[in-house]
Each structure stands twice: as C-alpha cells, then as structure tokens.
Amino acid sequence: MEVILLERVAKLGQMGEVVKVRDGFARNFLLKRGKALRATNENRAKFDGMKAELEARNLKAKGEASKVAEKIDGQNVIVLRQASETGQLFGSVSVRDIVTAFEAQGVAISRNQVMLDAPIKTIGRHVILVAVHPEVEVKVTVTVARSAEEAERINRGEDVSTRQEDQDAAAEALAAAGEFFDPEAQHDEVQPAAETAK
C-alpha cells in the first residue's frame, strides 16, 4: 500500500514523502496513529492544503522536544534489581522500568520514545537511545545494580561482576605465591643422580 507520510517516521521517510509499505503496517500503525494518509489523488490534494499547518505543528513540537532533550541528554538513572553473583539478573529491566525511573526523577517520557531493542539482563551501565521527537534523539545511561552502593561503584567505573570474597581470595593466593616463590631464597646445590650413585 502506498501512503503519504504526515510526519517523519524513522527508517521510512520524511514528511510528505509517498512510500510503499505493507498493508498491515499501514492500517495498524501509520493510518491508525495519524502518521500517514492513503496515497489517493484526493488525499494528495488534501495533503497539499495541510502541508503548511503540518510543518508549523512539527516545528513547534520539535522545539518543545528539544527542551526536553536538553533536560535528559546524558542523564543517568538507576534501576535496582536482584541478580546472581555473576551479575545476571533474575528477570530483566524493560522499557516500563526505564520510564518509571525517569518519572521518579520528574521527567515524563512515554514508552514508545525509549529505543530498547531487547530487555536488559545484566548488571552494569547501559547506554540507551530516547527519541523525544522523530527528529530529536538523545542518549541516556541506565545503571542496573543490586543496591544503591553498588550503583555508585558501577558509576565510578569499578568492576562488580566478581564477588568481593573472590577478589579477597585471589589477593591472598597472590601474596602466598609471592612468599612461596621468594626470589631471594638460598638454593641448595643438588648433585646429579649419576654422581651420587658412585
């Protein structure tokens, strides 16, 4: 089906372009949400009459979106979840969780603005794209941790994927190995086996 786009649609086209899309995508998404019109002669004439109004509305929305984008650009939100010792989450962090974390900081974004390809399933810092307007995108950081203290450590750049006990045990083993293999130790001269048999 051919449609006339009434606004920019990511990976599809700009406002006013006539694009060919699958019928289901056109009916269930583009036409239903008012993002496009069927590409008939009547609608082409209708679009030409609406073009100035649509461009003005788009500029206004883009200006408002730019203000929101400045507010959240580079922002870091923390999401606390239970996880295994290796950092694998029991469950995942979804778009809904990210939106809730932003709302807790007083920033209102909708779920369809968060560009998350797959749910987050590990502890750490994750950079996510937020499209506050079809033409305005910003990057935010989501820190997933087991506790607020661990989130601070992650944000400082520490590796929390290994347990503290494992790190302590590794340090002790290294110290013990250093004592065992003391480079200044005196070595006894060992006679070759052939000479001791005579």
Secondary structure, 3 states (H helix, E strand, C coil): CEEEECCCECCCECCCCEEECCHHHHHHHHHCCCCEEECCHHHHHHHHHHHHHHHHHHHHHHHHHHHHHHHHCCCEEEEECCECCCCEEEEEECHHHHHHHHHHCCCCCCHHHEECCCCEEECEEEEEEEEEECCEEEEEEEEEECCHHHHHHHHHCCCCCCCHHHHHHHHHHHHHHHHHCCCCCCCCCCCCHHHHCC
